[in-house]
Amino acid sequence: MQKLAELYRGKAKTVYSTKNSNLLVLEFRNDTSAMDGQRIKQFTHKGIINNKFSYFIMKKLEIEKIPTQIEKLLSDNEVLVKKLDMISVECVIRNRAAGSLVKRLGLKEGLEIKPALFDLFLKNDAMHDPMINESYCIAFGWASKKHIENMQKLSYQVNNILSRLFDNAGFILIDFKLEFGLFKGNIVLGDEFSLDNCRLWDKNNLTKMDKDRFRQNLGNIIESYKEVARRIGVKLD
C-alpha cells in the first residue's frame, strides 16, 4: 500500500493517507522525546525497533481477542493501519508506582499496586496531559460512559495479557499508556505499544529498560530496547 499525503506529524511517528480512505500508513521515526516534546533526540534504528515491537505486541493482543487497528507490516519502519476516529483520552494502567504517580502522592518508586490502577488523561501536550476522570469525559464530550467502560475493560485485559508475556521473559510491567479510537462505531486499540509508552524493569536487578533511560539520562537506550525485543521474541532483522 503506497503512502500519499502527510496527514499528521507526531513526536515520533508520521501519519500518511492512502488510496483507501479507511487505511493509513504509520511511519516510525528515530525521534525520542521527553517533557511533552521539549527535548528530542534521534537514535539510529529506533524507528525500526518500535515499529516491529509494536506490531508484535498488537498481533499478540489480537490473538487474545483485543481489537486493534493493525492491518499489516509494510516495511522496517512502516505499518498499515485502520483509520480510527481517535478519542482524545489516554488510558493508563499502573501495576507499580513510578513517574507522575510517585511525584503526585509521594509514594516509593516500585511500590506494588493491587489491584492495578486505571487512570485517564486528556491528550493535550500544551497542557501537559492533565489527569481527568469519567465525569470530565462525559461533561465535555471527550468520551461517552459506554466508551470509557469499554476502554477500561480492554485496558485491564491488555494488562493481564502483557504482564504474563513480559513476566515470562523476565520483566516487570510497571505501567503503560493506551490510546483508543472508533472504527465503524466500535472501540479499537490504536497508536502503538512500545517501550516509549510503557515502563518495564528487569525482574532480577530492577534495571529500567524503557524510555526512562532517555528521560533520566541513563544511556544505552537502543541496547535496552533491543534486549527486550530479543527476550520476548521480536525479530528485528
FIMARMAR-735366 format. One record per residue: residue in one letter; x, y, z of N, C-alpha, C, O in turn; residue number from 1. Coordinates in steps of 0.001 Angstrom, whole numbers, plus 524288, in hexadecimal, padded with zeros to 5 digits. Atoms other than C-alpha are relative to their C-alpha. Layout:
A,X,Y,Z,X,Y,Z,X,Y,Z,X,Y,Z,NUM
...
***
This chain:
M,80354,7FB55,80000,80000,80000,80000,80379,804DF,80000,806BA,80590,80379,1
Q,7FCBA,7FB57,80092,80607,80CDC,7FB88,7FDFF,80471,80374,7F950,80584,80398,2
K,80191,7FB83,7FCE0,80608,8185A,804E2,7FFB2,804CF,7FC83,802B3,8055F,7F8CD,3
L,800DB,7FB52,80323,80131,8254C,7FF82,8013A,804E8,8032F,805C3,805DF,80475,4
A,7FF15,7FB05,7FD56,7FF6A,8323D,806A2,8011A,7FF47,805CD,7FEDB,7FBE2,8085C,5
E,7FF05,7FFFB,7FA63,804FD,834CA,8140E,7FB63,8029B,802B9,7FA05,8070D,8017F,6
L,80497,7FE00,7FD3D,7F962,8369B,81D41,80155,80243,8054F,7FEF0,8060E,8070A,7
Y,7FEBE,7FE66,7FAAA,7FFCD,83822,82A79,8058C,7FE54,8014A,80741,7FA0D,7FFEA,8
R,7FAAA,80136,7FE4E,80D6E,838B2,8301B,8003C,80079,805E3,80019,804CB,807FF,9
G,7FFB5,80008,7FA58,80E51,834AD,83E5A,80590,8004B,801ED,8091F,8019D,7FEFA,10
K,7FAD0,7FFA4,7FDA3,819D3,83416,847A1,803B5,7FBC7,7FE04,80873,7FC94,7FDF1,11
A,7FC99,80444,801B8,81ED2,82715,8424F,7FDDF,7FD06,7FB49,80065,7F96E,7F954,12
K,80256,802A0,8047D,815AF,822FE,83747,7FDAD,80400,7FC3E,7FC38,80851,7FDC8,13
T,80298,7FCD3,803F3,81074,828A1,82A9E,7FBA2,7FCC2,7FD9A,7FC52,7F81F,7FC89,14
V,80495,802BD,80211,80300,8251F,82550,7FF02,801C7,7FA6A,7FF03,80674,7F948,15
Y,800F0,7FEDA,80587,80037,82442,816B2,7FAD1,7FDAC,7FE39,7F917,7F9A5,80035,16
S,804AE,80223,8026A,7F3E8,82265,80EBC,80185,7FBF1,7FBE9,8060D,7FB96,7FA56,17
T,7FF3E,803C9,8043B,7F24E,8177E,804B6,7FB63,8008D,7FC38,7F7E5,803BE,7FD13,18
K,80453,7FFDE,803BF,7E963,8151A,7F915,7FAF4,7FE05,80268,7F6B1,7FF41,8008E,19
N,8048A,80207,7FD32,7E04F,80E01,8026F,7FEC9,803B3,8048F,80202,8045E,80810,20
S,8015B,7FC25,7FBFC,7D927,817EB,80AF6,7FF9E,7FDB0,8057A,7FF9E,80094,80952,21
N,8005E,80291,7FAE8,7D814,80DE1,815ED,80543,7FE41,80226,8058B,7FC25,80676,22
L,7FAD7,801DD,7FE64,7E6B9,80B25,816A8,803FC,80468,80006,803BB,80800,7FCD6,23
L,7FBBE,7FC33,7FF83,7F29B,81305,81AC6,80531,7FD25,8006C,8055E,7F87B,80194,24
V,7FAC1,80208,7FF1F,80142,810FE,81B1E,8026E,802F4,80494,802A3,807C1,80491,25
L,7FD0C,7FDAD,7FBB3,8087D,81358,827EF,805C3,7FF19,7FEFE,80779,7FAAA,7FE42,26
E,7FA55,80058,800AC,816E1,81649,8263A,8029C,80142,80538,801EA,80584,80758,27
F,7FD39,7FF40,7FB15,81F40,81499,83262,8054B,8027E,7FEED,8087D,80057,7FC0C,28
R,7FB10,7FD3F,800B8,82A60,81E64,832EF,803CD,7FE9F,80467,80265,7FBE3,80819,29
N,7FBFE,80111,7FC0D,836F7,81DDB,83AD9,7FFDF,803E2,80488,80335,803B5,807FD,30
D,80061,7FC05,7FBE9,83299,82939,84370,7FE71,7FDA8,8053E,7FB49,7FA0A,80582,31
T,80183,80151,7FAA9,831C7,827AC,85222,7FF22,80522,802DA,80272,8089E,802B2,32
S,8014C,7FB07,7FD87,82B20,8323D,85A16,7FEEF,7FF51,805CC,7FD9B,7FB12,807A1,33
A,8014D,7FFBF,7FA71,8295E,83613,86842,7FE08,80574,8012A,7FEA5,80908,7FE03,34
M,80210,7FAED,7FE59,822F5,84136,86FA1,7FC2E,8022A,7FBF4,7FC8D,806AF,7FA5D,35
D,80408,7FE79,803C8,81766,84192,86628,8025B,80249,7FB04,8006C,80626,7F8E8,36
G,7FDAC,7FE78,804EC,82047,842F0,85A6C,803EE,80463,8004F,805FA,8060D,7FC49,37
Q,7FC42,7FBB5,7FF7C,82916,84D92,85FFB,8059C,7FE18,7FF46,8090A,8011C,7FDC3,38
R,7FACE,8024A,800AD,834CC,84462,85FA8,7FF8F,7FB88,7FC1D,7FCC7,7F7BC,7FD15,39
I,80054,803EE,80426,836BD,83C6A,85342,8057F,7FE86,7FE36,808E7,801DD,7FD98,40
K,7FB01,801F0,801F2,841FE,833FC,84EB7,7FEFE,7FB56,7FC73,7FB44,7F867,7FD3C,41
Q,80084,80465,8039C,843D1,82A45,843A5,803D0,7FBAC,80180,8084E,7FCA5,802EA,42
F,7FCC2,80494,7FF00,848E7,81C81,845C7,7FF84,7FC47,7FB5E,7FB32,7FACB,7F9DD,43
T,7FFE9,8036C,8048D,84CE4,813E2,83A5E,7FD25,7FAE2,80113,7FDF3,7F866,8051E,44
H,802FB,804E8,7FFE0,843B7,80853,837E5,7FB4D,8001C,803BA,7F86D,7FC44,803FF,45
K,8044E,80001,7FC3F,839DB,80CAE,8423A,7FAB6,7FF6D,7FD4F,7F747,7FCB8,7FF4D,46
G,804EE,80076,802CF,82EF2,80E2E,83833,7FED9,7FA69,7FE6D,7FA64,7F8A1,7FEBC,47
I,80099,80580,80184,83137,80058,8336D,7FE81,7FCB3,804B8,7FAF4,7F979,8046C,48
I,80113,80306,7FB43,8315C,7FAD6,8413D,7FA63,800DD,801D4,7F790,7FD1D,802DD,49
N,80539,7FEE5,7FE01,824E6,801C8,84575,7FBBD,7FDF2,7FC61,7F7BE,7FBFE,7FE34,50
N,803DE,801F0,803B9,81D98,7FE39,83900,7FF3C,7FA21,8008C,7FAD3,7F846,800FF,51
K,8005F,805B3,7FFC2,820BA,7EFBE,839BF,7FE4B,7FE25,8056D,7FB89,7FA3C,805EA,52
F,8019B,80148,7FAA6,81F10,7EF6A,84892,7FA17,800BF,80090,7F75A,7FD51,80287,53
S,8058C,7FED0,7FF8D,811B2,7F5D7,847D9,7FCB7,7FC31,7FCCB,7F8A2,7FA66,7FE97,54
Y,802D7,803BA,80352,80D54,7ED13,83C9B,7FFAE,7FAAD,802B8,7FB8F,7F831,802BD,55
F,7FFC8,804FC,7FD37,81185,7E10E,8445D,7FC0D,7FFEF,80488,7F91E,7FC2F,8052C,56
I,80383,7FFAF,7FB82,80A0A,7E57B,8507D,7FA50,80021,7FE39,7F704,7FD5A,8005B,57
M,80562,7FF94,801DC,7FDD9,7E93C,848F8,7FDF7,7FACD,7FDF5,7F970,7F970,7FED7,58
K,801A7,80519,80202,7FD76,7DC10,84237,7FF10,7FC21,8047D,7FB7B,7F8EF,8043D,59
K,800D7,8033D,7FB62,7FEE6,7D543,84F61,7FAB1,80144,80277,7F7DD,7FDC2,80423,60
L,804EF,7FE5B,7FDB3,7F35A,7DD35,85459,7FB61,7FE48,7FCA9,7F74F,7FCC4,7FEBA,61
E,80440,801B0,80375,7EB1B,7DA09,84870,7FEC8,7FA34,800BA,7FA42,7F897,8007F,62
I,800D3,8059C,7FF05,7ED23,7CB8C,84B04,7FC8C,7FF35,804CF,7F98B,7FB77,80524,63
E,80313,8003F,7FB24,7E71F,7CE25,85868,7FAE6,80312,7FF98,7F883,80464,8038D,64
K,80513,7FD7F,80111,7DB49,7D4DB,85215,7FFBC,805C4,80177,7FB7D,807D9,80255,65
I,7FFEC,7FA54,7FF45,7DF97,7E2E3,85490,7FFE4,8027F,7FA95,80371,80188,7F77C,66
P,80039,7FD8E,80530,7DB4B,7EB05,848B0,80414,8044A,7FF75,80452,807CD,802BC,67
T,7FBFD,7FC05,800EE,7E698,7F310,84323,7FF70,80223,7FA7D,7FCB8,7FFE2,7F73A,68
Q,80052,7FD90,80520,7E84E,7FBFE,83782,803EE,7FDBD,7FC16,803EC,7FF41,7F786,69
I,7FBD8,8020C,8034D,7F3B7,7F419,83205,7FDDC,7FCCA,7FB70,7FA72,7F979,7FC20,70
E,80150,80316,80498,7F253,7EED9,8243B,804A1,7FC9A,7FE59,80447,7F7CE,7FE6E,71
K,7FB6B,8031E,80162,7FFE6,7EAD6,81FAE,804EC,80355,80022,804BC,8081C,7FFA0,72
L,7FAE6,7FD7C,8000C,80E4E,7EE0B,82076,80173,80124,7FA5F,80134,7FDAE,7F70A,73
L,7FEA8,7FE7C,80556,8129D,7F58E,81468,805D7,8000D,7FF03,8079B,7FE9F,7FAC6,74
S,7FA4B,7FF9D,8008C,8211D,7F79A,816B2,8025D,8000F,80571,7FF92,7FF6B,8094E,75
D,7FD65,7FFE4,7FAE8,82B24,7F887,82193,7FDAE,80414,803AA,7FD4D,8032F,8085F,76
N,801F3,7FBD1,7FC90,82553,8053E,8268C,7FA8C,801F3,7FE86,7F901,80638,8001A,77
E,80543,7FE70,80188,817AE,805A7,82084,7FC16,7FB8E,800E1,7FD4D,7F6F7,8001E,78
V,8041C,803D4,7FF22,80AEC,7FEE5,823E3,7FADC,8022E,7FDEE,7F9CB,806D8,7FE62,79
L,80524,7FE83,80202,7FD7F,7FF25,81D8B,7FBFE,7FF3D,8044D,7FBD8,7FB24,806D0,80
V,803D3,80040,7FBBE,7F260,80221,826F6,7FAB0,801F4,7FE33,7FA42,804C9,7FA56,81
K,80538,7FDE4,800E4,7E3D0,804A2,82720,7FFE9,805BA,801A9,8028B,80740,80563,82
K,800A6,7FA84,7FE8B,7E013,812F0,82780,7FBE2,8005A,80449,7F756,7FF11,80365,83
L,8038B,7FF9A,7FB8F,7D9F9,81568,834D4,7FE80,805AD,80104,80179,80947,7FFDE,84
D,80167,7FAF4,7FDB1,7D273,820DA,83A4C,80201,7FFC9,80596,7FF78,7FD9D,8090C,85
M,7FD5E,80093,7FB01,7DBB1,8225D,845B8,7FD1F,802DA,80463,7FB1A,80727,803A4,86
I,8023A,7FDA9,7FB4B,7D672,8251E,85351,80465,802ED,802C8,8089E,800C9,803A1,87
S,7FBD2,7FC99,7FDF4,7DDFF,83052,8598C,8011D,7FF09,805C6,8021B,802B0,808BD,88
V,7FF0E,8017D,7FA94,7DFE0,828EC,8664B,80405,7FB99,8001A,8039B,7F7DA,7FD1E,89
E,7FC1C,8041C,7FF51,7EBA4,820DD,86A7C,7FE8A,7FCAB,804BC,7FD19,7FEB6,808D8,90
C,8011B,803AF,7FBC2,7E977,814B9,872D2,80527,7FDE0,8021A,8086B,7FBFB,7FF20,91
V,7FB1E,801BD,7FD90,7F434,8112E,87C6D,7FECC,7FBE0,8041B,7FB6D,7FC9E,80774,92
I,80045,8041F,7FC08,7F586,80498,88433,80510,8001C,80326,80953,80062,800EF,93
R,7FB6D,7FFD6,7FC95,7FEAB,804A7,88FEE,8001D,7FB25,8037F,7FCA3,7FA56,806B8,94
N,7FF35,80499,7FCB2,80397,7F807,89609,803A9,80120,8048D,80365,7FEA2,808A7,95
R,7FC60,7FE49,7FBE7,80E4D,7FEAF,89DDA,8009C,805E4,7FFAA,7FFC1,80836,7FB8A,96
A,7FF7A,7FA58,7FFD7,810E7,80CA2,8A1FA,804E1,801CB,7FD16,8092A,7FFCB,7FDF6,97
A,7FBA0,7FDC0,802F1,81972,8146D,898B0,7FE30,8051D,7FD8F,7F984,8063F,7FD5E,98
G,8013E,7FB42,802E0,81A1F,82156,89186,7FCC0,803E5,80301,7FDD7,80517,80789,99
S,80337,7FBD8,7FDBC,80F95,82B62,8942D,7FD29,7FE43,804EF,7FC1C,80179,8085B,100
L,802BA,801ED,7FB5B,808C5,822BA,89E2E,8035F,80094,804DC,8016F,801FC,80908,101
V,7FC58,7FF65,7FBA6,814D4,822D5,8A6DA,8005A,805B9,80199,8004A,806FB,8063D,102
K,7FF8D,7FA68,7FED7,815FF,8319C,8A5C0,7FAFE,80223,80274,7FB27,80557,80609,103
R,80500,7FDEE,7FE45,80789,833FA,8A7ED,7FE85,7FE41,80577,7FC54,8014E,80877,104
L,801B4,8022C,7FAFE,80587,82B2B,8B3BD,80472,7FEEA,803D4,80380,7FD3F,8083D,105
G,7FB99,800E7,7FC7E,81334,82A1E,8B96A,800F5,7FA4B,8012D,802EE,7F8F6,8055B,106
L,7FF58,8059F,7FF41,81372,81B69,8B7B1,80596,7FE51,7FED9,8087B,80108,7FC22,107
K,7FAE3,8023B,8012A,81F97,81310,8B771,7FFDE,7FD99,7FA95,7FC55,7FA96,7F955,108
E,7FFCC,80225,8054D,8237F,80FD5,8A982,8005B,7FA10,80047,80385,7F7E6,8032F,109
G,80001,805AA,8002A,82092,801A7,8A693,7FC08,7FD79,80391,7FB70,7F8B4,80387,110
L,803FD,80219,7FC7F,815DA,8002F,8B0C6,7FBE8,7FD06,7FCD6,7F9B9,7FF1D,7F919,111
E,803D2,8032F,802D7,80CEA,7F52D,8AC45,7FA7D,801F3,8012C,7F92D,8031E,805A6,112
I,80554,7FE02,7FF83,7FED9,7F972,8A9CD,7FC2F,7FBA5,7FEAA,7FC22,7F9AD,7FA47,113
K,803F3,8040E,800DA,7F3E3,7EF8D,8AB71,7FAC9,801BD,8024D,7FA80,80302,806EE,114
P,80005,8011B,805A0,7EA85,7F041,8A4F2,80290,8046E,7FCF1,8032C,808C0,7FEF7,115
A,7FD7F,7FC13,8034F,7F10E,7F78E,899C7,7FC6A,804B8,7FF4A,7F7A6,8042C,7FEF4,116
L,802F4,7FB27,800B7,7ECE2,805C0,89820,7FECF,800ED,7FA3D,801D8,7FF7C,7F6CD,117
F,8017B,7FE3F,80540,7E5BD,80ADD,88C26,7FF48,805E1,8003D,7FBE3,807CB,8030E,118
D,80041,7FA49,80013,7E7EB,81956,88964,7FE96,801F1,7FA8D,7FFA1,7FF58,7F6A4,119
L,8014B,7FD71,804EB,7E2D0,82278,87ED7,802BE,80546,7FFBF,80302,80820,8039C,120
F,7FD6F,7FAF9,800EB,7EA25,82E03,87910,7FE14,80249,7FAE3,7FD39,7FF73,7F719,121
L,8016C,7FD61,804D5,7E620,8380C,86F03,804CC,8005B,7FC85,808E9,80226,7FE3F,122
K,7FB92,7FFDE,80397,7EEE1,836DF,8631D,800C1,80590,7FE0F,7FE2B,80741,7FA60,123
N,7FF0F,7FA88,80149,7F420,844BB,86263,8056F,80189,801E6,80625,802CD,8067B,124
D,7FA94,7FED8,7FE8D,802CC,84750,86237,8009E,80582,80231,80395,8065D,805E1,125
A,7FF6F,7FA8D,7FE58,80125,85605,863C1,7FE71,800AC,805B9,8006E,80421,8086B,126
M,801C6,7FFBF,7FA90,7FA40,8539E,870BF,8026A,7FBA7,80346,800CE,7FABF,807B7,127
H,7FD27,80433,7FD50,80363,84862,8747C,7FC6D,7FB7D,8018F,7FCF4,7F94E,805D0,128
D,8036E,8048F,7FF51,7F8BF,83DEE,87346,7FDAA,7FFBF,8057C,7FEFC,7FC3A,8087C,129
P,80219,7FFDD,7FAAC,7F0DD,8417C,87F73,7FCC6,7FB23,80150,7FA22,7F8EC,7FDF5,130
M,8030F,8046F,7FE28,7EADC,83697,8878D,7FA44,8018A,8004E,7F8F5,805CA,80224,131
I,8059C,7FF04,7FFF4,7DC1B,835A3,88618,7FD39,7FB27,80224,7FFC4,7F768,803C4,132
N,802F2,8049E,7FE74,7D12E,82C43,889C7,7FB45,7FF60,7FC64,7FA87,80262,7F8B6,133
E,8047B,80134,80358,7C4D6,8267E,883F6,7FC3E,8049C,7FF93,7FA27,805A0,7FB5E,134
S,803A6,7FB90,8000C,7BC8B,83256,887CA,801C8,80440,7FC3B,7FE97,8068B,7F976,135
Y,7FDE9,7FC21,803A3,7C582,83B82,88046,7FEFC,7FE41,7FA63,7FD3E,80155,7F720,136
C,800A0,8020F,80551,7C4F7,832C4,87443,7FA67,800A2,7FE12,7F97D,80235,7F99E,137
I,80582,7FFB6,8017A,7B62B,83275,8743A,7FE37,805AF,7FF93,7FB7B,8071A,7FBE2,138
A,801B3,7FA88,7FFE9,7B43E,840E0,877B1,801F0,80309,7FB3D,7FF20,8064E,7F91E,139
F,7FDBC,7FD0C,80453,7BD3F,845C6,86CF2,7FFDD,7FD11,7FAD3,801EF,7FEF1,7F6EA,140
G,800B9,802D4,804E0,7B9F4,83B6C,862DD,804D3,7FD68,7FDD1,8051B,7FC5A,7F922,141
W,7FB34,80287,801E4,7C76E,8353E,86229,7FF35,7FA2F,7FF25,8019D,7F7DC,7FBB1,142
A,80125,80598,8008A,7C21F,8277F,863EA,7FAF4,7FED9,802EE,7F9DF,80140,806F4,143
S,804E3,8016B,7FD76,7B51D,82148,86765,8010A,7FC2E,8047C,8053E,7F9DF,804D5,144
K,7FF85,803AB,7FBA5,7B2C6,8192B,8739F,800F7,7FA80,7FDF2,80430,7F7A2,80013,145
K,7FF66,80531,80249,7B192,80D05,86B2F,8057D,7FF33,7FDE3,807D7,7FB12,7FEA4,146
H,7FAC0,80072,80232,7BE57,80FC3,86437,80421,7FFA3,8044A,807E2,7FCAB,803D1,147
I,7FC39,80030,7FBAF,7C58E,81237,870F8,7FFFD,7FA98,80283,8041E,7F86B,803AA,148
E,80069,80539,7FDB2,7C082,80577,8769F,802AA,7FBF5,7FC93,8054F,7F870,7FE81,149
N,7FD92,803AA,803AE,7C4DF,7FE4E,86A5B,805E5,80098,80002,808BA,7FCB5,7FFF6,150
M,7FA5C,7FF11,7FFF8,7D24C,804B3,86A73,8027F,7FDF2,80501,806C8,7FBC5,804E5,151
Q,7FDF3,801EE,7FB0D,7D425,8016A,878C1,8004E,7FA07,7FFF5,8043A,7F7C3,80192,152
K,80012,805B7,80051,7D03D,7F339,8768C,80467,7FDFF,7FC8F,80726,7FA54,7FE03,153
L,7FBE2,801B0,80391,7D971,7F1EC,86AF8,8056D,8010D,80245,80904,7FDF0,80189,154
S,7FAEC,7FEAD,7FDA6,7E488,7F8B1,87259,801A7,7FBE9,80402,80632,7FA55,80428,155
Y,7FEC4,8040A,7FC2A,7E3BC,7EEDC,87D6E,80119,7FAC5,7FD5F,8046A,7F7CC,7FF31,156
Q,7FEEE,804D1,802DD,7E32B,7E3AD,873B4,8057A,8001E,7FDA3,80854,7FC40,7FDD7,157
V,7FABB,7FF5D,80226,7EF5A,7E8E8,86CF3,8040B,7FF45,80454,80817,7FCCF,80383,158
N,7FC60,80081,7FB97,7F5E6,7E9D1,87A43,800E1,7FA49,80170,80551,7F8A5,8024C,159
N,7FF80,8058C,7FEB1,7F31F,7DB94,87D43,80340,7FD12,7FBF9,806A2,7F9EE,7FD53,160
I,7FD3F,802B4,80444,7F80F,7D703,87007,805C9,80162,7FFF8,80924,7FDF2,7FFBE,161
L,7FA8E,7FE45,80091,8046D,7DF3A,86FA9,80327,7FF32,80500,807E3,7FE65,804BA,162
S,7FD28,80123,7FB1E,807EE,7DD7C,87E0D,80223,7FA71,7FFD6,8068E,7F978,80177,163
R,7FE35,8056F,80081,808B2,7CEDA,87B6A,8045A,7FF91,7FBF8,80849,7FCF4,7FCE0,164
L,7FC15,80039,8042B,8103F,7D0C5,86EC6,80549,801F8,801F4,80946,7FF61,80139,165
F,7FB10,7FDBD,7FE2F,81A7E,7D98F,87502,80230,7FD01,804A9,806F0,7FC6A,8051D,166
D,7FE34,8030E,7FB8B,81B1C,7D19C,88194,802E1,7FB1B,7FE31,806E9,7F9AC,80062,167
N,7FD7E,804B7,80216,81E6D,7C57F,879BA,80553,80121,7FD97,8089D,7FDA6,7FD24,168
A,7FB03,7FE75,80247,82991,7CD19,8737D,803A8,80270,8040B,807F1,8042C,802BB,169
G,7FCA4,7FE00,7FBD7,82EDB,7D1AA,880A5,7FF71,805CB,80115,8031B,8084A,802F0,170
F,800DE,7FA66,7FF29,828C8,7DF3E,88168,7FB3B,800FE,8036A,7F7CC,7FDAA,803EC,171
I,8048C,7FE23,7FD16,81F52,7E6BF,88A10,7FD8B,8046D,7FCE0,80022,8084B,7FBA9,172
L,802D7,7FBCC,802A8,81512,7EECF,882FE,7FE1C,803D2,80427,7FA5F,802BD,806FA,173
I,80110,7FC28,7FBE5,814B8,7FAED,88B96,7FB01,80309,7FEDA,7F779,8034C,8021B,174
D,804AD,7FD24,801A9,80ACC,80316,88428,8002A,800A1,7FA11,8041C,7FF7A,7F792,175
F,8001D,7FF13,805A8,80688,80678,8765D,7FB63,80384,7FE94,7F7A4,80415,8018A,176
K,80413,7FC82,8020A,7FE41,80FCA,86E4E,7FDA2,7FDA1,7FB19,8006E,7FB83,7F7CF,177
L,802BB,801C8,804AE,7F40C,80BFD,8643D,7FCB4,8046A,7FDCF,7FAD2,807C7,800AF,178
E,8038D,7FC5F,80292,7EC89,813F9,85A56,7FC27,7FCDF,7FCB9,7FD92,7F8FC,7FA45,179
F,8041B,802BC,802D0,7DFB1,80FDE,8543D,7FD53,803A6,7FC24,7FD9A,8086D,7FC9B,180
G,80315,7FD10,803BA,7D758,81417,848D9,7FB4F,7FCD4,7FE54,7FA9D,7F85F,80000,181
L,804AA,8029E,801F7,7CAC6,8109F,841E6,800C7,7FE7C,7FA4A,80295,8019E,7F71F,182
F,80005,801D7,8056F,7CA27,80878,83583,7FAB2,7FD81,7FF0A,7F969,7F96E,80140,183
K,8055A,801D0,80112,7BC76,806AD,83026,7FCDC,7FF8E,80509,7F9BE,7FBF5,805BC,184
G,802F7,7FFA9,7FB2F,7B743,80A56,83D81,801F8,7FCB8,8047E,7FFD8,7FD00,808CC,185
N,7FDF0,80380,7FBF2,7BF4E,80074,84526,80531,801F9,80232,80865,8042D,7FF5D,186
I,7FB12,7FE85,7FD83,7CA35,80312,84EF2,8045D,7FC62,7FE2A,803D6,7F79A,7FE4E,187
V,7FB87,802F1,80202,7D761,7FEE0,8495F,804FE,8024D,80250,80584,80711,802B6,188
L,7FAF0,7FE3A,7FE09,7E510,7FF9B,84F29,80339,8023E,7FB8C,803FD,7FFAF,7F78C,189
G,7FD05,7FD6E,8041E,7ED2A,80938,84748,80575,8018B,801B2,8077B,7FFA8,805A0,190
D,7FACD,7FDE3,7FF03,7FA26,81056,846EF,8040D,7FB9F,8001C,80492,7F8CD,7FC3F,191
E,7FBD7,803E6,7FFBF,80537,80765,84B8C,80076,7FDD4,80583,7FE6F,8001A,8093C,192
F,7FE39,801D3,7FAE3,80A1F,7FF02,856A9,805C7,7FED3,7FF68,8074F,7FAFB,7FCF5,193
S,7FA55,800A4,80057,818BF,80096,85806,8026B,80192,8052D,7FFAA,802F2,808DF,194
L,7FD4B,7FE70,7FB3B,822FE,80383,86234,8000F,805EB,800B6,8022E,807ED,80488,195
D,800B5,7FA5E,7FF6D,81FFA,811D5,85FBE,7FB4C,80141,80373,7FB1B,8056A,805DB,196
N,804BE,7FEBF,7FD06,812BD,810C7,8666D,7FEB5,7FBFD,80438,7FA2F,7FB56,805B6,197
C,800B6,8035F,7FB6D,814C1,806BD,87119,804FA,80045,80348,80907,80225,80180,198
R,7FB5E,8009A,7FCB1,81DF8,80485,87C73,800CF,7FA33,800F1,7FD30,7F75C,80256,199
L,7FEB7,80589,7FF90,824E4,7F77E,87D0A,80531,7FF74,802D6,8091A,801C3,8013F,200
W,7FB3B,800D4,7FCFD,82EE4,7F30A,8871D,801A3,7FA4A,7FFB1,7FE59,7F6CC,7FF5E,201
D,7FDFC,8054D,7FFB2,8379D,7E71F,88736,7FEB8,7FDC0,80567,7FFA6,8004A,80961,202
K,8019E,8025E,7FB02,8329E,7DDCE,891B8,80493,7FEFE,803B2,803FE,7FF5A,80875,203
N,7FB98,80197,7FCBC,84018,7D9F4,8967F,802B5,8048F,802B4,80413,80439,8074D,204
N,7FD02,7FBAA,7FDBF,84691,7E722,8988F,7FD20,8053F,7FFE5,7FF54,80945,80156,205
L,80350,7FB59,80041,83B6A,7F0F5,8967B,80230,80444,7FC69,800FE,808E1,7FD10,206
T,7FE0C,7FC4B,803E4,842C1,7F756,88B3B,7FB82,80204,7FCB1,7F831,7FF02,7FAEF,207
K,80410,7FDAC,8034C,83A20,800C5,883CC,80166,7FF22,7FA45,805B6,80062,7F88C,208
M,7FEED,80189,8056C,838D6,7FC2F,875B4,7FD06,80343,7FC10,7FD27,80205,7F76B,209
D,803A9,7FD0F,8033F,82F8C,8067B,87023,801E6,80591,7FF10,80684,806BD,7FFBB,210
K,7FE7C,7FAA4,8014E,82F53,814DD,86C52,801D5,80327,804B5,803DD,80776,80406,211
D,7FDBA,7FD5E,7FB76,832CA,818A9,87A43,805EE,80052,7FF8C,80866,8039E,80207,212
R,7FA56,7FFB9,800D6,8409F,815E3,875DB,8016E,8051A,7FD3A,805B1,80731,7FDFF,213
F,7FF3B,7FAEA,8028D,83F43,8220B,86D55,7FE6D,8046D,803A6,80140,80847,80435,214
R,801E7,7FBE6,7FC79,83741,82A01,876FD,803E2,80115,80460,804AA,80593,805E8,215
Q,7FC8E,7FF89,7FB79,84107,82763,881EA,805D0,7FFCD,7FE96,80923,7FF47,80205,216
N,7FA9A,7FFEE,801E5,84D71,827AE,87991,8032A,7FB4C,801DB,8079B,7FBD8,8039C,217
L,7FD69,804C9,7FE46,850D5,8198C,87CBA,8035F,7FD89,7FBB9,806A7,7FA33,7FCD5,218
G,7FCE8,80217,80451,8567C,816A2,86F43,7FE37,7FAA2,7FE2D,7FA8D,7F861,80052,219
N,800FB,80540,80221,85664,809FB,86747,7FA46,7FF13,7FE98,7F821,7FAE5,7FFA1,220
I,80591,80053,80144,848B1,80C9D,86245,7FEF9,7FBD4,7FBE0,7FBBC,7F85E,7FCB1,221
I,800DF,803BE,80439,8497C,804FD,8558E,8017B,7FA7D,801B8,7FECD,7F6BB,8005E,222
E,7FE61,80524,7FE10,850CA,7F9D4,85C29,7FBB7,7FD90,80367,7FAA7,7F8E4,80300,223
S,8042C,801EF,7FCA2,845E5,7F8A2,86643,7FB38,7FE71,7FCD6,7F8E4,7FA58,7FDCD,224
Y,80482,80129,8034D,83B1F,7F931,85BFE,800E1,7FADE,7FD07,7FD54,7F7A7,7FC94,225
K,7FECA,804C8,802E7,841EF,7EE90,8541F,7FFE4,7FB31,80389,7FE2E,7F700,801EB,226
E,7FFE8,80462,7FC59,843BF,7E602,8601C,7FA77,7FE39,80158,7F95D,7F98B,80189,227
V,8056D,80167,7FEE2,83552,7E699,86381,7FD95,7FD43,7FB4D,7FB02,7F93E,7FBDE,228
A,80221,8025C,804C1,8319C,7E3AF,8556E,801EA,7FA69,7FF5C,7FEDF,7F6E7,7FE1A,229
R,7FDB7,80538,80093,83ACF,7D812,85513,7FD82,7FC25,803CF,7FC3A,7F7BE,8025B,230
R,801E9,80397,7FBFE,835BD,7D24C,861BD,7FA3C,7FE9A,7FF86,7F892,7FA88,80176,231
I,8058C,80165,800B5,8275E,7D2D6,85DFE,7FF02,7FD91,7FAA6,7FAB5,7FBB4,7F993,232
G,80086,802C4,804F9,829DF,7CDA8,8504A,7FF07,80359,7FB40,7FD5B,80157,7F737,233
V,800A7,7FC9D,8048F,82941,7D982,84758,804B3,7FF5D,7FC61,8092D,7FFC0,7FE16,234
K,7FBCC,80084,803DB,8311B,7D761,83ADE,800FC,80545,7FD7B,7FDA9,80749,7FAA7,235
L,7FEB9,7FAD1,801FB,837EC,7E410,83764,802BF,7FFD0,7FABC,802BC,803B5,7F7EA,236
D,7FD1D,8005A,804F0,83FEE,7DF15,82BC6,7FC91,7FDCD,7FBAA,7FE59,7FD3B,7F73B,237
***
